[in-house]
């Protein structure tokens, strides 16, 4: 847990009680111990007893707007959601929950595949700041479910890489590092059916991936703190996304073939 949250844990609990929140969980890098104060977001989840009402939503949206305006470097780097306990138990794509993302106001949003991955991270490495262990709130997520989710997310990334909707976003070296680290993590999940930190996935990729991807990972991620635009590596980063997507499809095909062989 990051120091700022550890030091203010009791104040956070008091704030939760003030807003009648009984369960607050921290997950992601802030819980795992690989938090980067300059770049990481703070991931959280509030498990509510019942679905959030319209009146409660209005109050929460106003509260998050006030939080985002605070003179704190993490004020607009919150990512999380308010999910009722029944819906939290088992992931169903397409359900809408109050959700906040980095530099984006709290709003209603449909949760798709990425949120199965988020729930897995919460269940496996989340920290309960208030309430029970996250494992008691979320059903186990199988390796195959996690692989399928990672494969779908990588497909979405590959679609974006084929035609980036915001080409001005990618040139900064820090943004390229984010893409590469995300792909390393997805590739690890596809290979092992586990969710690990970006740091561990990056280290694995540098030791395990073939060239030219190993060199690309090593070169790009060491510049993750550098916002300088660098057009020379953009094409390679986009090609890496496409390669990871192709590897995911090839793995799925091999698993399907193996399953067919076993059944005959």
Secondary structure, 3 states (H helix, E strand, C coil): CCHHHHHCHHHHHHHHHHCCCCCEEEECHHHHCCCCCCCCCEEEEEEECCCCCHHHHHHHHHHHHHHHCCCCCCCCCEEEEEEEHHHHHCCCCCCEEEEEECCEEEEEEECCCHHHHHHHHHHHHCEEEECCCHHHCCCCCCHHHHHHHHHHHHHHHHHHHHCCCCHHHHCEHHHHHHHHHHHHHHHHHHHHCCCCCHHHHHHHHHHHCCCCHHHHHHHHHCCCCCCCECHHHHHHHHHHHHHHHHHHHHHHHHHHHHHHHHHC
